[in-house]
C-alpha cells in the first residue's frame, strides 16, 4: 500500500478526471479498503478540495469546483503536451496571453524532471512554428466566441472582410477551428441562411450574447475541412484525373478534401487567399484536371499560359 501522502496525490489525480468514481473503484485503484477511501476523501476536504459524494448504489465521488485552483497532476505525456502548448502560446499566436504563458511555462519547466525537459527541448529544437503573428487573435474575443458556441447562444459581431469592408453578422456559432495559422469560427449565418466561416482576428464580438438555439446538422464534409475551404478568399473545386487513393497520398487533409467520382477521377475542394498559390500547387500535382471554380483562377492560368507561350517562342 502507498504511503498516505502518495496515496492522497493519486486519489486527487483520479478525481481530477471529472468522472464519478464509486468507493469500490477507488479502493481497487488505490489498493485499499472502502473505509480508507472515505478517510482519504475527508482529508482532501480538510485541505480545501471540494469532493462531492452522492449516496446510494449509483452514487460516487467527484471533484467539484472550488474557490481556488487545485494543483494539477500530470503524467509524462500530458506534461510534455502542456509545455509545448505554452511555448506555442508564448510565441504570440493569441494576443494578450503571451506574458501569462511565459510565467506558466517557467513554473512548469522548473519542476519538470530532466528526462521530460530534454524531450521538450528536443521537440522545440526541431519544430518550426507556422503560426502567423501578423494576425494575432484577441484572447478575450476567443473566450467569448468559445463560450457562446459551447452554450449554444447566438452572437452578433462586427466583421471585416478581406477587402476592408465591414458588416454586422448575426450567427449561431458552432465550433472554433485552428488551421495552424489562423483561428476560424464555423457558424450558421442567420441573415444569409447558410453556413459561413469567419476569421476570428477579423471579428469584434458584441456582448452580451443572444438567445439560445438548437444545434443544426453540420455541413456534410466536416468542420475542419469546411474551414479550410470556406475560410479563404478563393474557394476552389477541381476534378482530378487520378484515383482518390493516389491523390490522398499527395494531398494532406489539412490542405483540402477529396471525394471519389469513380475509380479513375475524384473531386478536390481546397482554398487559398492567393491565386498564384492555387495555380502552382495544382500544376505540381502532376495529373490532368478541370477547374470548376473559382473563375478568377481560370483567367489567371489563361494569362500565365500566354506568358509561358511567349517565353517558349
Secondary structure, 3 states (H helix, E strand, C coil): CCCHHHHHHHHHHHHCCCCCECHHHHHHHHCCCHHHHHHHHHHHHHCCCCEEECCCCCCCEEECCCCCCCCCCCCHHHHHHHHHHHHHHHHHHEECCHHHHHHHHHHHHHHCCHHHHHHHHHHHHHCCCCCCCCCCEEHHHHHHHHHHHHHCEEEEEEEECCCCCEEEEEEEEEEEEECCCCEEEEEEECCCCEEEEEEHHHEEEECCCCCECCCCCCCCCCHHHHHHHHCCCEEEEEEECCCHHHHHHHCCHHHCEEEECCCCCEEEEEEECCHHHHHHHHHCCCCCEEEEECHHHHHHHHHHHHHHHHHHC
